[in-house]
Amino acid sequence: MSSHSNGTLAAEDVSALEAGRHGDPFACLGRHPSGKTTVIRTMAPGAERVEVFTPKGRAPVTTLKKIGDHGLFEGTLAASKAKSGYLLKAWQGEQSWTYDDPYRFGPVLDDFNLHLLSEGSHERAYECLGAHVMTYEGADGTHFAVWAPSASNVSVVGDFNHWNAAQHPMRSRGASGIWELFVPGIEDGAHYKFCIFGAGGRQLPLKSDPFAFGTEYRPNTASVVRDLKGYDWTDEGWMKGRGALQDRTKPISVYEVHLGSWQRTWDAENPFLDYHELAEKLIPYVKGLGFTHIELLPVTEHPFDGSWGYQPVGLYSPTRRFGTPADFKAFVNACHEAGIGVILDWVPGHFPSDEHGLAHFDGTHLYEHADPKKGFHPDWNTLIFNFGRREVENYLVSNAQFWLEEYHLDGLRVDAVASMLYLDYSREDGEWIPNEHGGNENLEAIQFLKHMNERVYSLSDGIMTVAEESTAWPGVSTPTSAGGLGFGFKWNMGWMNDTLDYMSKEPVHRKHHHHQLTFGINYAFSENYILPLSHDEVVHGKGSLIGRMPGDRWQKFANLRAYYGFMWTHPGKKLLFMGGEFAQEREWNADASLDWHLLENADHKNIQTLVSDLNRLYASTPALHRRDCTADGFEWIDGGAAEDNVVSFLRWGDPGDPPCLVVCNFSPVPRHGYRVGVPYGGHWAEVMNTDSAHYGGSDVGNYGGHAAEDVPWHIKPYSLMLTLPPLGTVVFRHEG
């Protein structure tokens, strides 16, 4: 029994309040009319006495009495003195602190927003849930709201209340499952979590906010109040014009970056460059190489560095490793001012089971499927979102919109789409549950992806979504109105696997694998493709790109140069993972900087120069990009010269654009007098030769180009008599 009076409360209410387990704290705390007086109750753990002041008063109007053992106080005052609000001052010895009473404020969320959240149709759920700095009913503070429908009660705890669940229990909003509380005096930078008690009264591990805009620096896991309002964007020109830059007819060349290992500091405690340092170093580097976009491996908050961001816990928070949300906005703004688009690697398919995250969030399988045959990912030991639950789908779709609108991002590359589309992905018979039609398609995930793409593409011009999808699923980049998934682009994983395997063969064996070079054209225009040489190709024992090339050192670099020439002239947009632009020799290590010292070596510097020149050739030559995604932009001259290890083809732009002839010799033997058919007479200028001495090659070439001869060849009315450099790609542009 309490050693103090229970005041006007029942003993069980006092006990529940002081334990932080009261299901309806607003029924007890705050101000409550009682005839001609007002009863005021407050939780002030650690206080010896509490005084009540009017907002402008200097002297207390009443002193509250302690009615429990752990900080519950109660008192009365005239009703007229409480109408205009009041402040509370708690004393512990000679120390005191003044605070406004959270329990004198009404609910913040109105019925309309609760309705939209409940039916999963709120386009900006993040504007309601999470932590929002605001002025409410005349007081400055932060509104906290969290979805936990099976909780018996929820408190917000943080550095502002000594992580004491009894001090700030939240208001239940009934059937919506949402709990909310406006806490006056809480500002940007406060650390917090939610203390949730399950339906049976069991206290769960403290949970980070699923909608948190900020987080602590790892390994700490608290959410951080961040006020996202007020950033002064200066990228209006880019935002208005990007629609004309991200169309499938435009040159798109993407530099894929892991911010944690592009460059590092010497500080073992904080080895990462921050967003401002990255803006100063990364942006001009990418701009100088001629890339049009930066694609960031996930920067959504993740507890484990080794996941590279692919196991996120804070989907609404840019990781604290590199700075604050305002710092990230400054980075994106700087990219746009430099004319560089920013694509975020986005992971809506799964999440880790860390106890402070979404797993078993309110004591139930709230965000994940309860059945492990649908809710557990065997490859990554992660949990799979329950895409069929309307609130979960709304959480994810709103998240996509959040990054694009709040941070002005230009696109989302959606990770592991295949794992979402198939119920039997990486599962044996008996380990998965068929859909309602008996098939292996995840109908709920399909609907989610379609809904996400429809929402994203309705926002503004120029936004793009890209699917990492490794199967033959039809219509990935077809609009949903035509029965597709609605993505803008799809990674061409088949092309990447086939051509890398071909390039790894010794040239003497390549004739037996020639189809790996040519097969990709059979489906190259079934989707809007991006050709990716991504991070996945330089990890897990695969080695580096240069390390996979056969031959001696000269041949390795020549092979890589020829391969890059083939890639940049092949139909499809381009993506290259960092380090590939200067032929990093060791496998990528996410815990260390790239080997920048290699640029002191001419072989590596020459590769960097080649990539820069290829980007500029690609961007300045309409025939190499205008029809990347349509069959009328490509024509074989000779795709069957397997014995020679040679392919030749034409690239076409719009009517009036000069066509380009591309000839790749993947043999170490120079070929003189090699006749290739062309459609037009006149001069064909050699505009790229990967064997040029400028790139470290043997300088075998065609002296700037040739005039076409009136000799029909390859079913063409004219032909060129060429010299093909060893392990080289040459590009000719018709100049009439």
C-alpha positions in Angstrom: 0.0 0.0 0.0 1.1 3.6 -0.7 2.5 5.5 2.3 0.7 8.6 0.9 -2.9 9.5 0.3 -4.4 8.3 -3.0 -6.2 11.6 -3.2 -9.3 11.3 -5.4 -7.9 8.3 -7.4 -8.4 4.7 -6.8 -5.3 2.8 -5.5 -5.2 0.7 -8.7 -5.0 3.9 -10.8 -2.2 5.2 -8.7 -0.3 2.0 -9.0 -0.8 1.7 -12.8 0.2 5.3 -13.4 3.4 5.0 -11.4 4.3 1.8 -13.2 3.7 3.4 -16.6 1.0 0.9 -17.4 -2.2 2.9 -17.3 -4.3 2.4 -20.4 -6.0 5.8 -20.2 -3.7 8.3 -18.6 -5.7 11.3 -19.8 -8.6 10.1 -17.5 -6.3 10.7 -14.5 -3.5 13.1 -15.4 -3.9 16.8 -16.3 -6.7 19.0 -15.2 -10.2 17.7 -14.3 -13.2 19.9 -13.3 -14.6 19.1 -9.9 -17.5 21.4 -9.1 -16.1 24.9 -8.6 -12.5 23.7 -8.5 -10.1 22.0 -10.9 -8.1 18.9 -9.9 -4.6 18.8 -11.3 -2.5 15.7 -11.3 1.0 15.2 -12.7 3.8 12.6 -12.8 7.1 14.1 -11.6 9.4 11.2 -10.7 12.1 12.3 -8.3 10.3 15.4 -7.2 9.6 16.2 -3.5 7.0 18.8 -4.2 5.2 20.4 -7.2 3.9 23.9 -7.5 1.3 25.2 -10.0 1.8 28.6 -11.6 -0.3 30.6 -14.0 1.6 31.2 -17.3 2.6 34.7 -16.3 2.5 34.3 -12.6 5.6 34.5 -10.4 4.1 33.0 -7.3 2.5 29.6 -7.1 -1.3 29.4 -7.0 -1.3 26.0 -5.3 1.1 23.2 -4.2 0.3 19.6 -5.2 0.5 16.8 -2.8 2.3 13.6 -3.3 -0.2 10.7 -3.5 2.0 7.9 -4.4 5.5 6.5 -3.8 7.0 7.2 -7.3 6.1 10.7 -8.3 2.4 11.1 -8.7 1.1 14.5 -7.4 -2.4 16.0 -7.0 -4.0 19.3 -5.9 -6.9 21.6 -6.6 -7.3 25.2 -7.5 -10.1 27.5 -8.5 -11.5 26.5 -11.9 -11.1 30.1 -13.1 -7.3 30.0 -12.6 -6.8 26.9 -14.7 -8.7 28.0 -17.8 -5.9 29.9 -19.4 -3.4 27.1 -18.8 -0.8 26.6 -16.2 2.9 25.6 -15.6 4.3 23.1 -13.1 7.5 23.6 -11.1 9.0 20.5 -9.5 11.5 20.7 -6.6 14.1 18.2 -5.4 15.9 19.8 -2.6 17.2 23.1 -3.9 17.0 22.1 -7.5 13.9 22.8 -9.6 12.6 22.4 -13.1 9.6 24.0 -14.8 7.4 22.2 -17.4 4.1 22.5 -19.1 1.6 19.8 -18.5 1.2 17.5 -21.6 -2.1 16.2 -20.2 -3.9 19.6 -20.5 -3.8 19.4 -24.3 -6.3 17.8 -26.5 -5.6 15.2 -29.2 -3.7 16.4 -32.3 -4.8 14.0 -34.9 -8.3 14.6 -36.2 -10.8 11.9 -37.2 -10.2 12.4 -40.9 -6.5 11.7 -40.7 -7.2 8.7 -38.4 -9.6 7.4 -41.0 -7.1 7.7 -43.8 -4.4 6.0 -41.7 -6.7 3.2 -40.8 -7.8 2.5 -44.3 -4.2 2.7 -45.6 -4.8 5.6 -48.0 -3.0 8.4 -46.3 -0.5 9.7 -48.9 1.8 11.3 -46.3 1.5 9.1 -43.3 4.7 10.6 -42.1 3.0 13.9 -41.5 0.9 12.3 -38.8 3.0 9.6 -37.3 6.4 9.9 -35.8 7.8 13.0 -34.0 6.8 16.4 -35.2 8.1 19.7 -33.8 5.1 22.1 -33.7 3.2 24.8 -31.9 0.0 23.4 -30.5 -2.7 25.3 -28.6 -0.2 28.1 -28.0 2.7 25.9 -26.8 5.9 24.9 -28.5 6.8 21.2 -28.3 6.8 17.9 -30.1 3.9 15.6 -31.1 4.6 11.9 -30.9 2.4 9.3 -32.6 2.9 5.6 -33.1 0.8 2.8 -34.5 0.6 -0.1 -32.0 -2.9 -1.6 -32.2 -2.3 -4.6 -29.9 -0.6 -2.6 -27.1 -2.3 -2.3 -23.8 -0.5 1.0 -23.3 2.4 3.0 -24.7 4.7 5.7 -23.3 7.2 7.9 -25.0 10.5 7.8 -23.1 13.7 9.8 -23.7 16.5 12.0 -22.4 13.8 14.5 -21.5 12.2 12.2 -18.9 15.2 10.0 -17.8 13.7 7.1 -20.0 10.9 6.7 -17.4 7.7 5.2 -18.9 5.6 6.6 -16.1 6.1 10.2 -17.0 4.7 10.4 -20.5 2.1 7.7 -21.2 0.3 8.3 -24.5 -3.4 8.7 -25.5 -5.0 5.8 -27.3 -7.0 6.8 -30.4 -9.2 3.7 -30.2 -9.8 1.5 -33.2 -7.1 3.2 -35.3 -4.5 1.6 -33.1 -2.6 4.9 -32.9 -1.2 6.3 -29.7 -0.3 10.0 -29.5 1.0 12.6 -27.1 2.0 16.3 -27.5 4.8 17.1 -25.1 5.5 20.8 -24.6 9.1 21.9 -24.5 10.6 19.0 -26.5 12.8 20.4 -29.3 14.8 19.3 -32.3 17.6 17.0 -31.1 15.8 15.2 -28.3 16.4 11.4 -28.1 13.4 9.1 -27.6 11.9 5.6 -28.0 8.5 4.1 -27.3 7.9 1.9 -24.3 5.2 -0.5 -25.4 3.3 -3.0 -23.2 1.7 -5.9 -25.1 -1.9 -7.0 -24.8 -1.0 -9.2 -21.9 0.8 -6.4 -20.0 4.3 -7.7 -20.9 6.8 -4.9 -21.4 8.6 -5.1 -24.7 12.1 -3.9 -25.4 12.2 -0.2 -26.0 11.3 0.5 -29.7 12.7 3.0 -32.1 10.1 5.1 -33.9 9.2 3.5 -37.3 8.7 7.0 -38.6 11.7 8.7 -36.9 13.3 11.4 -39.0 16.6 11.1 -37.2 18.6 8.5 -35.2 21.6 8.3 -33.0 25.0 7.5 -34.2 25.5 3.7 -34.3 25.8 1.5 -32.3 23.2 3.5 -30.3 19.7 3.1 -31.4 17.5 5.9 -30.1 15.3 7.9 -32.4 16.0 11.6 -32.6 13.5 14.4 -32.9 14.3 16.3 -36.2 12.4 19.3 -37.5 12.5 18.9 -41.3 10.9 22.3 -42.0 12.8 25.3 -43.1 15.6 24.0 -45.4 16.4 26.7 -48.0 16.5 24.7 -51.3 18.3 26.3 -54.2 17.7 23.6 -56.8 14.6 25.0 -58.5 16.2 25.0 -61.9 17.1 21.3 -61.6 13.7 20.3 -60.3 11.9 22.0 -63.1 14.1 20.7 -65.8 14.9 17.1 -64.7 12.0 15.6 -66.5 13.9 16.3 -69.7 17.0 14.7 -68.3 15.7 11.4 -67.0 13.6 10.3 -69.9 14.5 6.9 -71.5 15.6 8.8 -74.6 18.3 10.7 -72.7 21.8 9.7 -71.7 21.7 8.3 -68.2 25.1 7.1 -66.8 25.0 6.3 -63.1 27.9 6.2 -60.6 27.0 3.8 -57.8 28.4 4.7 -54.4 28.7 3.3 -50.9 29.3 6.5 -49.0 30.9 4.7 -46.1 33.8 3.5 -48.2 34.3 5.8 -51.1 36.8 7.7 -49.1 37.5 7.5 -45.3 39.1 9.6 -42.6 41.9 8.4 -40.3 39.6 8.7 -37.2 38.9 5.1 -36.0 35.9 6.3 -33.9 34.3 8.2 -36.8 35.9 7.1 -40.1 33.2 8.5 -42.4 33.2 11.6 -44.4 30.2 13.7 -43.6 27.6 14.9 -46.2 29.3 18.3 -46.5 32.8 16.7 -47.1 31.2 14.3 -49.6 29.6 17.2 -51.4 33.0 18.9 -51.6 34.8 15.8 -52.9 32.4 13.3 -54.5 30.2 15.7 -56.6 33.0 17.3 -58.6 34.7 13.9 -59.0 31.5 12.5 -60.5 30.8 15.6 -62.6 34.4 15.5 -63.9 33.9 11.9 -65.0 30.8 12.8 -67.0 28.3 10.7 -65.0 24.8 12.1 -65.0 23.6 10.5 -61.7 24.8 9.2 -58.4 23.2 6.2 -56.9 23.6 5.8 -53.2 23.7 2.4 -51.6 21.0 2.6 -48.8 21.5 5.6 -46.5 18.3 4.7 -44.5 19.4 4.1 -41.0 20.8 0.6 -40.3 22.5 -0.7 -37.2 25.1 -3.0 -38.8 27.8 -1.5 -41.1 28.3 -4.9 -42.7 24.8 -4.8 -44.2 25.8 -1.9 -46.4 22.4 -0.4 -45.6 20.4 -3.3 -47.0 19.0 -4.2 -43.6 17.4 -0.9 -42.6 15.7 -0.1 -39.3 15.0 3.6 -39.8 13.3 3.8 -43.2 12.5 7.5 -42.7 15.9 8.5 -41.3 19.1 9.2 -43.3 21.8 7.5 -41.4 23.6 9.5 -38.7 26.9 8.1 -39.9 27.3 11.0 -42.3 25.3 13.8 -40.6 21.8 15.1 -40.0 18.8 15.3 -42.2 19.6 18.9 -43.0 23.1 17.9 -44.0 21.7 15.2 -46.3 19.5 17.8 -47.9 22.5 20.0 -48.4 24.3 17.1 -50.2 21.3 16.5 -52.5 21.0 20.3 -53.2 24.7 20.5 -54.1 24.3 17.5 -56.5 21.4 19.3 -58.2 23.3 22.6 -58.4 26.1 20.6 -60.2 23.6 19.0 -62.6 23.8 15.6 -61.0 20.7 13.5 -60.2 20.5 11.4 -57.0 19.0 7.9 -56.9 18.4 6.2 -53.6 18.8 2.5 -53.2 15.5 1.6 -51.4 14.8 -1.6 -49.5 11.1 -2.2 -48.9 11.3 -6.0 -49.2 12.6 -7.0 -45.7 14.0 -5.7 -42.5 16.2 -7.0 -39.7 14.9 -8.7 -36.5 16.8 -6.3 -34.1 14.7 -6.0 -31.0 14.6 -2.2 -31.1 13.1 -2.2 -34.6 9.9 -3.3 -36.3 10.0 -6.9 -35.3 7.2 -8.0 -33.1 6.6 -4.3 -32.7 3.5 -4.2 -30.4 3.9 -7.7 -29.1 2.4 -9.1 -32.3 3.6 -9.7 -35.9 2.6 -6.2 -36.8 4.8 -5.3 -39.8 5.9 -8.8 -40.7 3.9 -11.9 -41.7 3.3 -14.2 -38.7 3.9 -17.4 -40.7 7.7 -17.7 -41.4 6.9 -19.3 -44.7 5.9 -15.8 -45.8 7.5 -13.7 -43.1 11.1 -14.9 -42.9 13.7 -14.5 -45.5 16.1 -17.5 -45.5 18.9 -15.8 -47.5 19.3 -12.8 -45.2 17.8 -13.9 -41.9 15.4 -11.0 -42.1 11.7 -10.5 -41.8 9.4 -9.8 -44.8 6.8 -7.0 -44.7 3.2 -8.1 -44.7 2.4 -6.3 -48.0 -1.3 -7.2 -47.7 -1.8 -5.3 -44.5 -3.1 -1.9 -45.5 -1.3 0.1 -42.8 2.0 -1.6 -43.7 1.6 -0.9 -47.4 0.8 2.7 -46.5 3.9 2.9 -44.4 6.0 1.8 -47.4 4.3 3.7 -50.1 4.4 6.9 -48.0 8.1 6.2 -47.4 8.8 6.2 -51.1 7.0 9.5 -51.5 8.8 10.9 -48.4 12.3 10.6 -49.9 11.2 12.0 -53.2 9.4 15.0 -51.8 11.2 15.8 -48.6 14.7 15.2 -49.9 14.2 16.1 -53.6 15.6 12.7 -54.6 15.3 12.0 -58.3 14.6 8.3 -58.2 14.5 5.1 -56.3 16.3 1.9 -57.2 14.2 -0.8 -55.5 16.3 -3.6 -54.1 15.6 -7.4 -54.5 12.4 -7.1 -56.4 12.5 -10.8 -57.4 12.5 -11.8 -53.7 9.2 -9.8 -53.4 7.5 -11.1 -56.5 7.9 -14.9 -55.8 6.5 -16.7 -52.8 9.0 -19.5 -53.4 12.0 -17.3 -53.8 15.0 -19.2 -52.2 12.6 -21.8 -50.8 12.2 -25.5 -51.3 9.0 -27.4 -51.7 7.0 -27.3 -48.5 8.7 -24.1 -47.4 6.3 -21.7 -49.1 2.6 -21.0 -49.2 0.9 -20.8 -52.7 -1.3 -17.8 -53.5 -5.1 -18.1 -53.7 -4.8 -19.3 -57.2 -2.2 -22.0 -56.4 0.6 -20.0 -58.0 4.0 -18.8 -56.7 3.3 -15.1 -57.4 3.1 -12.8 -54.3 -0.1 -11.0 -55.3 0.1 -8.7 -52.3 3.7 -7.6 -53.1 2.8 -7.1 -56.8 -0.1 -4.8 -55.8 2.2 -2.9 -53.5 4.8 -2.3 -56.2 2.2 -1.2 -58.6 0.7 1.2 -56.1 4.1 2.5 -55.2 5.0 3.2 -58.8 1.6 4.8 -59.5 2.0 7.1 -56.5 5.6 8.0 -57.4 5.0 8.8 -61.0 2.0 11.0 -60.1 4.1 13.3 -58.0 6.1 15.3 -60.6 8.0 15.2 -63.8 11.3 13.5 -63.9 11.1 11.0 -61.1 12.3 7.5 -62.0 12.1 4.1 -60.4 14.4 1.3 -61.2 13.9 -2.4 -60.4 16.7 -4.8 -59.4 14.8 -7.8 -60.8 16.8 -10.8 -61.9 14.1 -13.0 -63.5 12.1 -12.9 -66.7 9.0 -11.4 -65.0 7.2 -9.7 -67.9 6.4 -6.0 -68.0 8.6 -4.8 -65.1 9.0 -1.4 -66.8 5.6 -1.4 -68.5 3.1 1.1 -67.1 0.5 -0.4 -64.7 -2.3 0.8 -67.1 -0.9 -1.7 -69.6 -0.6 -4.5 -67.1 3.0 -3.9 -66.0 4.6 -3.3 -62.6 5.1 0.4 -63.5 8.8 0.8 -63.0 10.7 3.3 -65.2 13.7 1.0 -65.7 15.0 -2.4 -64.9 18.5 -3.6 -64.3 19.7 -6.0 -67.0 21.1 -8.7 -64.8 21.1 -11.2 -67.6 23.4 -9.1 -69.8 25.7 -8.4 -66.9 26.1 -12.1 -66.0 26.5 -13.3 -69.6 29.0 -10.7 -70.7 31.1 -10.8 -67.5 31.3 -14.6 -67.9 32.4 -14.2 -71.5 35.0 -11.6 -70.6 36.5 -13.9 -67.9 37.3 -16.6 -70.6 40.7 -16.7 -72.2 40.3 -15.4 -75.7 41.1 -18.8 -77.3 38.0 -20.1 -75.7 35.7 -17.2 -76.3 34.5 -18.5 -79.7 32.6 -21.2 -77.8 30.8 -18.6 -75.7 30.1 -16.0 -78.4 26.4 -16.2 -77.7 27.0 -14.6 -74.3 27.9 -11.4 -76.1 25.0 -11.5 -78.5 22.1 -13.1 -76.7 21.2 -10.0 -74.8 20.0 -8.3 -77.9 17.2 -10.9 -78.1 15.5 -9.3 -75.1 17.2 -5.9 -74.9 14.1 -4.0 -75.8 11.5 -6.0 -73.8 12.2 -3.6 -70.9 13.7 -0.2 -70.4 17.1 -1.5 -69.3 20.1 -0.2 -67.3 23.3 -2.2 -67.8 24.7 -2.6 -64.3 28.2 -3.4 -63.2 27.2 -3.0 -59.6 28.6 -3.6 -56.2 27.3 -7.2 -56.2 29.9 -8.0 -58.9 32.9 -7.1 -56.8 32.2 -8.8 -53.5 31.8 -12.2 -51.9 34.8 -13.8 -53.6 34.0 -12.6 -57.1 37.1 -10.3 -57.0 37.3 -7.0 -58.9 36.4 -6.3 -62.5 40.0 -6.0 -63.5 40.8 -9.2 -61.6 38.3 -11.2 -63.6 39.9 -10.3 -66.9 42.3 -13.0 -68.3 45.8 -12.7 -69.5 48.9 -10.7 -68.5 48.7 -7.3 -67.0 48.5 -5.5 -70.4 45.8 -7.9 -71.6 43.8 -7.5 -68.4 43.6 -3.7 -68.9 43.0 -4.0 -72.6 40.2 -6.5 -72.0 38.5 -4.1 -69.5 38.9 -1.2 -71.8 37.3 -3.2 -74.7 34.5 -4.3 -72.4 33.7 -0.8 -71.2 33.6 0.3 -74.9 31.2 -2.5 -75.6 29.0 -1.6 -72.6 28.9 2.1 -73.3 27.8 1.5 -77.0 25.4 -1.3 -76.2 21.7 -0.4 -75.9 20.7 0.4 -72.3 21.6 3.1 -69.8 24.8 2.6 -67.8 25.7 2.0 -64.2 29.2 1.5 -62.8 30.1 0.8 -59.1 32.8 3.0 -57.6 36.3 1.9 -58.1 35.4 0.4 -61.5 36.3 3.7 -63.1 39.9 3.3 -62.3 40.1 -0.5 -62.2 40.4 -1.1 -58.5 42.4 -4.4 -58.2 41.2 -5.8 -54.9 37.7 -6.8 -54.1 35.6 -4.1 -52.6 35.9 -3.8 -48.8 33.0 -1.8 -47.2 35.2 -1.2 -44.2 38.0 0.6 -46.0 38.5 3.4 -48.5 38.9 2.8 -52.2 42.5 2.4 -53.3 43.0 5.9 -54.5 46.8 5.5 -54.6 46.3 3.4 -57.7 45.7 6.5 -59.7 49.4 7.2 -59.4 49.8 4.3 -61.8 49.3 5.1 -65.5 47.3 1.9 -66.2 44.7 2.9 -63.7 44.7 6.5 -64.6 44.1 5.6 -68.2 41.0 3.5 -67.3 39.6 6.5 -65.5 40.3 8.7 -68.6 38.6 6.2 -70.8 35.4 6.1 -68.6 35.3 9.9 -68.7 35.6 9.9 -72.5 33.0 7.2 -72.9 30.5 9.1 -70.8 31.1 12.2 -72.9 30.8 10.3 -76.1 27.6 8.6 -74.9 26.1 11.9 -73.9 27.1 13.9 -77.0 26.2 11.3 -79.6 22.4 10.9 -80.0 22.8 7.6 -81.8 24.2 6.1 -78.7 21.4 7.1 -76.3 18.2 8.3 -78.0 17.0 4.8 -78.8 18.6 2.8 -76.0 15.2 1.2 -75.2 13.7 0.6 -78.7 14.7 -2.0 -81.3 15.0 0.6 -84.1 18.1 2.0 -82.3 20.2 -1.1 -82.9 21.1 -3.2 -86.0 23.6 -6.1 -86.2 26.2 -5.8 -88.9 27.8 -9.1 -87.9 26.9 -10.8 -84.7 28.1 -14.2 -85.8 31.9 -13.8 -86.2 32.6 -16.2 -83.3 35.8 -17.5 -84.9 37.2 -14.0 -84.9 35.8 -13.0 -81.5 34.4 -9.9 -83.2 31.0 -8.3 -83.1 29.9 -5.3 -85.2 26.7 -3.3 -85.0 25.0 0.0 -85.8 23.4 2.4 -83.4 20.7 4.7 -84.7 19.3 7.9 -83.3 16.4 10.0 -84.5 16.1 10.8 -88.2 18.9 13.1 -89.1 21.2 11.9 -86.3 24.4 10.4 -87.7 24.5 6.7 -87.0 27.5 5.0 -85.3 29.3 1.8 -86.2 30.7 -0.2 -83.3 33.2 -3.0 -83.8 34.6 -5.0 -80.9 37.6 -7.3 -81.2 37.8 -9.5 -78.2 40.8 -11.4 -79.6 44.4 -10.3 -78.7 45.2 -10.5 -82.4 45.0 -7.2 -84.4 43.0 -7.7 -87.6 44.1 -5.8 -90.7 41.9 -5.4 -93.7 38.7 -6.3 -91.9 35.8 -5.4 -94.1 32.6 -4.2 -92.4 29.4 -3.3 -94.2 27.8 0.2 -93.7 24.6 1.8 -94.9 26.0 5.0 -96.2 28.9 6.2 -98.3 31.1 9.1 -97.3 33.5 9.5 -94.4 33.2 7.5 -91.1 35.2 9.2 -88.4 36.8 7.0 -85.7 35.5 8.8 -82.6 36.6 6.2 -80.0 39.4 3.6 -79.9 39.9 1.8 -76.6 43.3 0.7 -77.8 44.5 4.3 -78.2 47.9 5.1 -76.6 45.9 7.8 -74.7 44.3 4.9 -72.7 47.5 2.8 -72.5 46.8 0.7 -75.6 49.0 -0.3 -78.5 47.7 2.5 -80.7 46.5 0.3 -83.5 43.7 2.1 -85.3 42.4 3.7 -88.4 44.1 7.1 -88.5 40.9 9.0 -87.7 38.5 7.1 -89.9 37.9 5.9 -93.5 35.8 6.8 -96.5 33.3 4.1 -97.3 34.0 2.1 -100.4 31.4 1.3 -103.0 31.7 -2.4 -102.1 28.5 -4.1 -100.8 29.2 -6.2 -97.7 27.1 -7.6 -94.9 23.9 -6.9 -96.9 24.9 -3.2 -97.0 25.6 -1.1 -100.1 28.9 0.2 -98.8 31.8 -1.1 -96.6 34.8 0.0 -94.7 38.2 -1.7 -94.8 39.2 -1.5 -91.1 42.1 -2.3 -88.8 40.8 -3.8 -85.6 43.0 -3.3 -82.6 43.7 -6.2 -80.3 41.3 -6.5 -77.4 39.8 -3.2 -78.5 36.5 -1.5 -79.3 36.3 1.1 -82.0 33.5 3.5 -82.7 32.9 5.3 -86.0 30.4 8.1 -86.6 29.1 8.8 -90.1 30.0 12.3 -91.1 28.9 12.2 -94.8 
